[in-house]
Amino acid sequence: MASTSTDYSTIPTPARCYVDFCLVPVGTGNVSVAKEVAEVQKLLKASGLVYTMHSAGTTVEGSWDEVMKVVGQAHSVVHQAGVVRVQTSMRVGSRTDKAQTAEQKVKRVQDLLAQDEA
């Protein structure tokens, strides 16, 4: 049985994605993270990417490379503010069958709920 070798370096990243991420500064001695979150939101606004802040994180969408870059930059912004350790949890989604924004995903569920109420 012959084994085939895959050149993994040629596998592309998905064209588009969305990331829901929760960045947590560690060891600041303060239970509030509002200051750090505000700095990250400024970065996201400057990035030009579509994003939505919610009570437990932020969803950002765009090309894979742009989204992953801005999450890394968010770490750097918080580090530059003096935070030595930053921990981020994230969920990443991509699809190839159609283009769909985070807003469209939410609207789809809301439409289904509205049908149940009718």
N, C-alpha and C positions, 0 to 999 in steps of 0.2 A: 504494500500500500504506500503510495507516494504521498509525501506531505507537501502541502503548498504553503508558501510563505507570503504573508500579506505585508505590504509596505504601509504601515499605519501612518506614516508621515504624510501620506497623500490624501487621507480621509478629511474631507472638509467639515467645518462646523456648520450647524444649521444657519440658514440665511437670516432668520428672525427668531426672537425668543422673548419671553417675559420672565422676570425674576421677582419673586416676592422675598424681600430680605429684611432681617431684623438685626441691626448692628448694635452691639452692646459694649460700651466702654467698661473695662474691668479694673477694679482697684482704685477708683477715684475717691472713695470715701463719701460719696454722695449718692443717695438713692434716686435722685432725679437725673434723667438723661436728656432733658429738654434742650439744654444748651448745645450738646453734641448733635442731637437730632436736627436742630435749627441750622447748624453748619452744613450738615449733609444735605438738607433741603435746598440751601443756597447753591451748593455744588450741582445738584440735580437740575435746578432751574437754569443754571449757566450752561449745562450740557446740551440743552435743546431736545433732550429725549422726553418722551411722554412718560409721566410718572404720576402716581396717586399715593399720597400718604394716608395711612389709616392708623388706628389706635395701637397696633402692635407691629408696625413696620411700614414698608413702602413697596409698592409694585412699580417696576420700571420696565419699559418695553422698547425694543429697537433691534438693531443687528446684534448678533451674538457678541462680536468683538467690542462694539460700543457699550453694551450693557455690562459685560464682564469688566471692561476698563473702568467704568464709572463706579462699580462696586469696589474695585481696588483703590480708586481715588478717594472714595468715602473713607476707607481705612486710613489713608494718608492724611486726609484733612483732620481726622480725629487725633491721629498721632501728633500732627503738627501743633495741635492745641494742648499738648502736654500729656496725653493719655498714653501710657506705655504699652498697654495691652488692650486689644480689641478683638472681640469674638463675634462672628456673624453666622447666623443660620439662614439658609435660603432654600427656596424651592424654585426650580427652573422648569419652564414648559416650552415646548416647541412643537410645531406641527407642519406637515408638508402638503396636506390636502387642500388647505385654503388659508388665506390671511384673515386673522381674527384678532381684534384688539381686546384688551382687558375689559374695556367698557362694553363691547359687544357681548362678551361672555356673561357679564352680569345682567345685561338687558335680556338675554335669552332666558335666563332663569326667572327674571321678573315677569316676562311675558307668560311663561308657563304658570306661574303663581296667579297671575291675573285671570287666566282661563279657568282656574279652579274656583275662583271667587265669583265668576259670572254665572 
